[in-house]
Amino acid sequence: MKIKRFLWIVLGCIGVGLGAVGAVLPLLPAFPFLLLAAFSFAKSSQRLHTWFVHTKLYQNNLESYVTHRAMTLRAKRRVMVTVTLLMAFGFTLMLLKGLHLPCGILAGVWVFHILYFRFGVKTLEEPAA
């Protein structure tokens, strides 16, 4: 059991690290990595989970989704634009190599992603400044 707990903690730390980088770099999405960190810390350590949910990183990027299953329109746009740019890069590289089937699969994943964030995730009002 200690090895399993250790692996969850390591996975959570990797998620926090990549999520922090993604919060700064526009091409790396922070959201999935922070969600991974929250899940991993919840599975491994109550103390780490409590620390993580009180960080600004969590509160600015993930809290609204976890508590309300909703995101602000600004956050939804940021996630959709980031994923679109990353997938467009991969799509272009695959097209240049003549890989048409993977391009079709990637296009399907992109469409699902856009539809999910547009219709599957509720939109919250922006907090008053």
Secondary structure per residue as TSV (DSSP state, phi and psi in degrees):
chain	resnum	aa	ss	phi	psi
A	1	M	-	360.0	-32.0
A	2	K	H	-66.3	-36.0
A	3	I	H	-66.3	-42.5
A	4	K	H	-62.6	-44.6
A	5	R	H	-62.8	-42.8
A	6	F	H	-60.3	-43.2
A	7	L	H	-64.3	-38.5
A	8	W	H	-63.7	-40.4
A	9	I	H	-65.2	-44.2
A	10	V	H	-61.8	-44.3
A	11	L	H	-62.1	-39.8
A	12	G	H	-64.1	-41.6
A	13	C	H	-65.7	-39.7
A	14	I	H	-62.4	-42.6
A	15	G	H	-61.3	-42.6
A	16	V	H	-64.1	-44.5
A	17	G	H	-61.3	-49.4
A	18	L	H	-68.7	-34.4
A	19	G	H	-65.8	-38.7
A	20	A	H	-65.6	-41.5
A	21	V	H	-65.3	-41.1
A	22	G	H	-66.7	-26.2
A	23	A	H	-71.1	-23.0
A	24	V	H	-99.0	-43.4
A	25	L	S	-87.3	129.9
A	26	P	T	-70.1	-21.5
A	27	L	T	-91.7	-7.2
A	28	L	S	-109.5	117.2
A	29	P	-	-72.2	128.9
A	30	A	S	-80.1	-35.7
A	31	F	H	-52.3	-54.2
A	32	P	H	-65.0	-33.9
A	33	F	H	-70.8	-38.4
A	34	L	H	-69.5	-35.5
A	35	L	H	-64.5	-40.6
A	36	L	H	-60.7	-43.3
A	37	A	H	-63.3	-44.5
A	38	A	H	-61.4	-44.2
A	39	F	H	-64.5	-45.5
A	40	S	H	-64.7	-43.7
A	41	F	H	-67.7	-34.5
A	42	A	H	-64.6	-33.0
A	43	K	H	-79.6	-21.2
A	44	S	H	-111.3	-43.8
A	45	S	-	-150.9	119.9
A	46	Q	H	-62.9	-37.9
A	47	R	H	-64.3	-45.0
A	48	L	H	-67.0	-39.1
A	49	H	H	-62.9	-44.4
A	50	T	H	-62.6	-44.2
A	51	W	H	-59.3	-46.2
A	52	F	H	-63.8	-43.2
A	53	V	H	-71.1	-10.8
A	54	H	T	-99.9	2.5
A	55	T	S	-82.0	153.5
A	56	K	H	-63.4	-34.1
A	57	L	H	-57.1	-47.4
A	58	Y	H	-67.4	-48.2
A	59	Q	H	-64.3	-36.8
A	60	N	H	-78.7	-28.4
A	61	N	H	-111.8	-24.8
A	62	L	T	-130.1	-24.7
A	63	E	H	-57.7	-44.9
A	64	S	H	-63.8	-36.6
A	65	Y	H	-69.5	-42.6
A	66	V	H	-69.6	-41.7
A	67	T	H	-81.3	-37.7
A	68	H	H	-115.1	-3.2
A	69	R	S	53.4	41.2
A	70	A	E	-147.5	160.6
A	71	M	E	-138.2	157.1
A	72	T	E	-70.5	158.0
A	73	L	H	-60.6	-37.2
A	74	R	H	-62.4	-44.2
A	75	A	H	-66.4	-40.8
A	76	K	H	-62.8	-42.8
A	77	R	H	-62.5	-42.7
A	78	R	H	-60.6	-44.4
A	79	V	H	-65.3	-45.3
A	80	M	H	-66.8	-40.0
A	81	V	H	-66.7	-43.5
A	82	T	H	-60.9	-48.2
A	83	V	H	-66.4	-38.2
A	84	T	H	-62.2	-43.9
A	85	L	H	-64.5	-44.0
A	86	L	H	-63.8	-43.9
A	87	M	H	-69.1	-34.6
A	88	A	H	-63.3	-38.5
A	89	F	H	-61.9	-49.8
A	90	G	H	-63.0	-39.6
A	91	F	H	-61.3	-45.2
A	92	T	H	-62.6	-44.8
A	93	L	H	-62.7	-40.3
A	94	M	H	-68.7	-37.6
A	95	L	H	-63.8	-39.6
A	96	L	H	-63.4	-29.2
A	97	K	T	-88.1	-4.9
A	98	G	T	78.9	24.1
A	99	L	-	-93.0	86.2
A	100	H	H	-78.1	-38.3
A	101	L	H	-63.9	-48.8
A	102	P	H	-60.7	-32.7
A	103	C	H	-62.7	-41.6
A	104	G	H	-63.8	-41.6
A	105	I	H	-63.9	-45.7
A	106	L	H	-62.8	-38.7
A	107	A	H	-63.3	-40.1
A	108	G	H	-63.9	-41.5
A	109	V	H	-63.4	-41.8
A	110	W	H	-61.9	-46.4
A	111	V	H	-61.2	-44.9
A	112	F	H	-59.9	-43.0
A	113	H	H	-60.6	-48.3
A	114	I	H	-63.0	-44.7
A	115	L	H	-64.1	-39.5
A	116	Y	I	-63.0	-48.7
A	117	F	I	-71.9	-27.9
A	118	R	I	-76.5	-45.5
A	119	F	I	-111.7	-23.3
A	120	G	I	-91.0	-22.3
A	121	V	S	-109.1	121.7
A	122	K	E	-64.0	153.0
A	123	T	E	-103.6	126.6
A	124	L	E	-93.5	154.3
A	125	E	-	-68.5	145.0
A	126	E	-	-66.7	135.5
A	127	P	-	-64.9	143.6
A	128	A	-	-66.2	137.3
A	129	A	-	-78.8	360.0
